[in-house]
Amino acid sequence: MNLRIFFDPVKSDITFDPGDASLFANNISIYREGFPSLTEVDVVIFGVAEDSGNPENRSGAKAADEVRKKLYSLRKGSNTVRIGDLGNLRCGVNLEESYLRLKEVCEILLQQKVFPIIIGGSHDMDYGQFLAYETTEKLISLLNIDATVDMNGSPENQSKHHIHKILVHEPNSIFHYSHLGYQSYLTDPETMGVLEKLYFEAYRIGQVRDDLEEMEPVIRHADMMTFDISAIRMQDAPGHKQTQPFGLTGEEACRICWYAGLSSKLTSAGFYEYNADEDHRGQTAFLLATMIWYLVEGFGHRQEDLNLKDPRYTKYTVNLASEPHQLIFYKHSLTEKWWMEVPFPDESKSKYARHSIVPCSYNDYLLAGTGELPSRWILTHAKLI
């Protein structure tokens, strides 16, 4: 299928110096006349103007273009990632059709092994991003960065209901859900109880900020990332009508994107809820552009897919007196990243096999050495048995 029929080209009034080879814009293939070839790109950027899912924060069609103006003016990174800008996805006649249109586009990109970076639109558009994984016939892990856990919204405000919609979707294709940066005073305790019963992970903003490095394995676990701008504090990202005085700093948001880009497991990322009309002096647009820059830069520094037979992986075994089995850990000698193996009790559940090797941290290994099971091991084991 020719994806060109779904997109409007990048506007000609988004300009940059074509003679400056160091600019980000001069190192990507931009849809203005010719549509980028999917066989010649590793990563694509495109805008999604559909914002009717959140009547309280209508961002308008210009959101992605405002981010482009800042992104194009940045300098190119140190890697050789082949990047394309597909322009802006045309909205469907209604919200459901927009979901399906985004699904179809992402589905094709995933099949072509092209990494999509989506600049949304209301946060519920991540439902279309999620639907694209159905044809992979794999259970996936989803990472959501948001100030709230959007499971209790009304039909009129789908952006406050989209996580519930994803988690109850049939056929079920979610193995694990991780939430970073929620703010307790904005979150219903019953919602957190539901996530706990499902053996999912959720980290308060304080936990994330206290030890962001410990969040790296959570990020590395994800197949799909969705990022709500409201997760970033008002001082750094005012471009959202419900932005809060507390949240991630701009630096922390960029670091999360760097970790995400590095992960060879992650195959798509969406940034949602940017409202250009609320953005003072383009501050949020610049931050979003920088976050995308770090995501792409991390992508360019990815290592090969996980292969525990590689001699660069060292195996560590920990005996626990309270458990009948050993805990097995692996460490990569170059990246110093850690993984742990979770016993796979039922051979008939082959679809869970890819989830039996779990990203972890050095602290998990140290904890096991004291005789205690790491929480990541417990959560994964509960879903595998």
PyMOL commands that set and color helices and strands:
alter all, ss='L'
color gray80, all
select helices_A, chain A and resi 3-6+24-27+38-40+63-73+95-111+123-136+158-160+162-167+184-186+189-197+205-210+212-220+229-231+250-262+276-278+280-300+350-355+362-369+375-384
alter helices_A, ss='H'
color red, helices_A
select strands_A, chain A and resi 7-8+28-30+43-48+83-89+115-119+140-145+174-182+201-204+224-228+268-272+313-318+327-332+338-341+357-360
alter strands_A, ss='S'
color yellow, strands_A
deselect
rebuild
show_as cartoon
